[in-house]
């Protein structure tokens, strides 16, 4: 009942739609609600990963074409796109192909779903209902929602997203460029070199810095992945 009241309140006070589809909160069975949660999150993650794959292809095409002419003749449009990715992913050297490919890669679907479930309380957290913030992302911009349990002296707030897709896109970008997830990217790159599928269980081990719960958080993610057979999505 409380969740329904919150949904109604934010519908009349926010200028954008927030939270999961309304029918989701009416599902009584926790088992069925879990299945619906996966159905809602899965396409969001797939779209984010598809966008990353496209960016990765742009990088490969740029260096392949530029290399043919020893970088003497570079297409201006392709260069502009590369510069955009250089800024977006915080690349240190504009022409460091290795760094682009290490950062611009997909996030295991099972990991994303498990973190979405954990961080959002299966879509029922205040931050999802108010701000479409599925993954508990912080901001220091001053424009956000103040966490109830924020420690004295802290200034961070929870980011506000216009859509759930925006939250997923930001999460994927966060894992791909933030220094806290360098190990995540290294393990992913190593798996790719070996021709191994980098699945959620492997990736979960690198998420120590995502939560103050550290090891306990990793165990929670692994349990969600295993108990809900989420590795299935990584094998697709």
matplotlib code that plots the C-alpha trace (Angstrom):
import matplotlib.pyplot as plt

x = [0.0, 2.8, 4.4, 1.2, 0.9, 4.4, 3.8, 0.7, 2.5, 5.4, 3.0, 1.4, 4.6, 7.1, 7.3, 8.5, 7.4, 9.5, 9.6, 8.8, 5.5, 2.6, 1.3, 4.6, 3.8, 0.4, 1.9, 1.3, 3.5, 7.2, 8.1, 6.1, 7.4, 11.0, 10.3, 8.7, 11.7, 14.0, 11.7, 11.8, 15.6, 16.8, 16.0, 17.4, 20.7, 20.7, 20.1, 23.0, 25.3, 24.3, 25.2, 28.6, 29.2, 28.5, 31.0, 33.5, 33.1, 33.6, 37.0, 38.1, 37.0, 38.8, 42.2, 41.9, 41.2, 43.7, 46.4, 46.2, 47.5, 49.9, 47.6, 48.5, 45.0, 42.3, 38.6, 37.3, 34.0, 35.6, 38.1, 35.3, 33.5, 36.7, 37.2, 33.7, 34.5, 37.9, 36.0, 33.2, 35.4, 38.1, 40.8, 44.3, 45.8, 43.7, 45.3, 45.7, 43.6, 44.2, 42.7, 39.6, 39.0, 39.6, 37.1, 34.5, 33.1, 29.8, 28.8, 27.6, 23.9, 23.6, 25.8, 23.7, 20.4, 21.8, 23.1, 19.8, 17.9, 20.2, 20.5, 16.9, 15.3, 13.8, 12.5, 10.8, 13.4, 12.6, 15.3, 13.7, 10.3, 11.5, 14.4, 14.6, 17.9, 18.2, 21.8, 22.1, 24.5, 25.7, 26.3, 28.0, 26.3, 23.8, 20.9, 19.7, 17.9, 19.5, 19.8, 18.1, 21.1, 23.7, 26.5, 27.0, 29.4, 28.8, 27.5, 26.6, 23.1, 21.4, 21.3, 18.0, 17.4, 14.5, 14.2, 15.2, 17.2, 19.2, 20.1, 21.2, 23.3, 25.0, 25.7, 27.4, 29.5, 30.4, 31.8, 33.6, 35.5, 35.7, 39.0, 37.2, 36.3, 39.7, 40.0, 36.6, 37.9, 41.2, 39.5, 37.1, 39.9, 41.8, 38.7, 38.2, 41.9, 41.4, 38.1, 36.2, 32.7, 33.1, 30.1, 28.4, 30.0, 33.4, 32.6, 30.9, 34.2, 35.5, 32.6, 34.2, 34.3, 30.7, 29.4, 30.6, 29.5, 32.5, 32.8, 29.2, 28.0, 29.9, 28.3, 24.8, 25.4, 26.7, 23.7, 21.2, 22.9, 23.0, 19.6, 17.9, 20.0, 21.0, 24.1, 21.7, 21.6, 25.4, 25.4, 23.0]
y = [0.0, 2.4, 1.8, 2.7, 5.9, 6.9, 6.2, 8.4, 11.2, 11.3, 11.1, 14.4, 16.1, 15.1, 16.4, 13.1, 9.5, 7.7, 4.1, 0.8, 0.3, 0.7, -2.9, -4.2, -3.0, -4.7, -8.2, -10.1, -13.1, -12.4, -15.2, -13.6, -10.2, -11.3, -12.7, -9.4, -7.5, -9.5, -8.7, -5.0, -4.8, -7.1, -5.0, -1.9, -3.6, -5.0, -1.6, -0.1, -3.0, -2.6, 1.1, 0.1, -2.4, 0.2, 2.6, -0.3, -0.9, 2.9, 2.7, -0.4, 1.1, 4.3, 2.7, 0.2, 3.0, 5.5, 2.8, 2.1, 5.6, 5.7, 8.3, 10.9, 11.3, 11.1, 11.5, 14.5, 13.0, 9.8, 11.8, 13.9, 10.7, 9.4, 12.7, 12.3, 8.8, 10.1, 12.6, 10.3, 7.5, 9.7, 8.2, 9.5, 9.3, 10.2, 7.6, 4.8, 2.0, -0.4, 1.9, 2.5, -1.2, -2.0, 0.6, 0.4, -3.1, -4.7, -5.3, -8.9, -8.9, -11.2, -8.7, -5.7, -7.5, -8.6, -5.2, -3.6, -5.9, -5.3, -1.5, -0.9, -3.3, -5.1, -1.8, -0.6, 1.8, 5.4, 6.4, 4.4, 5.8, 9.4, 9.5, 6.4, 5.7, 2.0, 1.6, 4.1, 6.4, 9.5, 13.0, 16.1, 18.5, 19.6, 18.4, 15.2, 13.5, 13.5, 10.0, 9.6, 7.9, 10.3, 10.8, 14.2, 16.3, 14.4, 16.3, 13.7, 13.2, 10.5, 11.3, 12.0, 10.3, 11.2, 7.5, 4.1, 3.7, 6.7, 5.1, 1.9, 3.8, 5.7, 2.5, 0.9, 4.0, 4.1, 0.6, 1.3, 4.4, 4.9, 4.1, 2.1, -0.6, -0.9, -4.5, -5.2, -4.0, -5.8, -9.2, -8.6, -7.8, -10.9, -13.1, -11.7, -12.4, -16.0, -16.4, -16.9, -15.5, -12.9, -13.8, -12.2, -14.5, -13.6, -9.9, -9.9, -10.6, -7.2, -5.2, -4.8, -1.0, -0.6, -0.9, -0.3, -3.9, -5.0, -8.8, -9.3, -7.3, -9.6, -12.6, -11.1, -10.5, -14.1, -15.5, -13.6, -14.7, -18.3, -18.6, -17.0, -18.8, -15.4, -16.8, -17.9, -14.3, -14.2, -17.3, -15.9]
z = [0.0, 0.9, -2.5, -4.3, -2.3, -3.2, -6.9, -6.8, -5.0, -7.5, -10.4, -9.4, -8.3, -10.9, -14.5, -15.8, -15.3, -12.7, -11.4, -13.0, -15.0, -12.6, -13.1, -11.7, -8.2, -8.3, -8.7, -5.5, -6.1, -5.3, -7.8, -10.6, -9.7, -10.0, -13.5, -14.5, -13.0, -15.3, -18.3, -17.6, -16.9, -19.6, -22.7, -21.0, -20.5, -24.0, -25.5, -23.4, -24.5, -28.1, -27.9, -26.5, -29.3, -31.9, -30.2, -30.1, -33.9, -34.5, -32.7, -34.6, -38.0, -37.2, -36.4, -39.3, -41.8, -40.3, -40.2, -43.9, -44.5, -41.5, -39.9, -42.7, -44.0, -41.4, -42.1, -40.2, -39.3, -38.0, -36.0, -34.5, -33.4, -31.9, -30.0, -28.6, -27.3, -26.0, -23.8, -22.9, -21.7, -20.3, -22.5, -21.6, -25.1, -28.2, -30.3, -27.8, -29.4, -26.5, -23.9, -26.0, -26.5, -22.8, -21.7, -24.5, -24.0, -22.8, -19.2, -18.4, -18.5, -15.4, -13.4, -14.4, -13.5, -10.1, -9.3, -10.4, -8.1, -5.2, -5.5, -6.3, -3.9, -6.8, -8.3, -5.1, -3.6, -3.0, -5.5, -8.3, -7.6, -7.3, -9.7, -12.0, -10.2, -10.4, -9.4, -6.5, -8.4, -6.6, -7.8, -6.3, -8.7, -6.0, -8.1, -6.6, -3.8, -0.3, 1.1, 4.5, 6.0, 4.6, 7.1, 8.7, 6.6, 3.4, 0.4, -2.2, -3.5, -5.6, -9.3, -11.0, -14.4, -16.8, -17.8, -16.5, -19.7, -18.7, -15.4, -17.1, -19.7, -16.9, -14.9, -17.9, -18.5, -14.9, -14.9, -18.2, -17.2, -13.4, -11.7, -9.0, -11.6, -13.3, -12.1, -13.7, -17.0, -16.8, -16.0, -18.9, -21.3, -20.2, -20.7, -24.2, -25.1, -24.0, -25.8, -22.6, -21.9, -19.2, -17.1, -14.1, -11.5, -12.7, -12.9, -9.4, -7.8, -9.0, -7.5, -4.0, -4.5, -5.6, -2.0, 1.5, 2.2, 0.1, 0.4, 1.6, -1.4, -3.8, -2.1, -2.5, -6.2, -6.7, -4.8, -7.0, -10.2, -9.1, -7.6, -10.6, -13.2, -14.7, -16.4, -19.1, -20.4, -20.6, -22.8, -25.4]

ax = plt.figure().add_subplot(projection="3d")
ax.plot(x, y, z, "-o")
ax.set_aspect("equal")
plt.show()
